[in-house]
Amino acid sequence: MNRSRSRPHRLGLTELARRITGFSTPFFGVQWSPPSAERDIVRGFLTFLEDRRVLFTPYELEVEGQVEQSVHDIRRRCTEGLAALPEQSRAIASMRTVRAACRRFLDDPRDNFRNLYVRDFGDFRDRAGFFTALGELRATVGAQIAILAVLYKIELEAELAAIVPAEDDDEP
């Protein structure tokens, strides 16, 4: 089987905006041009996240120690970004939300799924709390990067865009 990887494409701003229209965000319908220095900080942050495999690698390939180190790195990068942004920046709320999600992942006790049968779930039972916490982290980060990307007009690489909330197909 040939497993050559095609070059990842970027997710356009129109598609991103369509995916997050259900979110309560302060920027829809408002013409706003982000200051270039502020946009550069957010772009650097999103570029950093594009290389964080913890956000999009298949769950079964994740190694807990490596995941935790990567989450520490994301939390540190959020703090650096927050220190560099002006106080009135629209990116602050999203970066704080990502940083809080990282702290929750690292600090909160993991759910215990001992009620799952080993014969049915094997090793997954012992790692279910880890996978649940990782899914929550990815969901929170995905929503915030979508907001940042649309707000600052930054396209996302396909892997990182995979954690952005899906478009709601249920609307008439």
NORSULMO-V758146 format. One line per field, one symbol per residue. ss: DSSP state (H for helix, E for strand, - for the rest). psi: psi as a letter, one per 30 degrees, with the letter a starting at -180 (. if undefined). burial: # if it has 24 or more other C-alpha atoms within 12 Angstrom, else .. A space follows every 10 residues. Layout:
ss=???
psi=???
burial=???
This chain:
ss=---------E E-HHHHHHH- ---------- -----HHHHH HHHHHHHHHH --HHH---HH H--HHHHHHH HHHHHHHHHH HHHH------ -HHHHHHHHH HHHHHHH--- -------HHH H--HHHHHHH HHHHHHHHHH HHHHHHHHHH H----EEHHH H--------- --
psi=kjhkklkkll kleeeeeeeg ffkjlgfkgk jkjkkeeeee eeeeeeeeff gjffffkkef fkkeeeeeee eeeeeeeeee eeefklegkf feeeeeeeee eeeeeeekkk kkhffkkefe fbfeefgeee eeeeeeeeee eeeeeeeeee eghkkkleee ffgkklkjff k.
burial=.......... #.#.###.## #......... ...#...##. ########## .#####.... ......##.# #####.###. ##..#...## ##.####### ###.##.... .......... ......##.# #.######## ########## #######.## #####..... ..
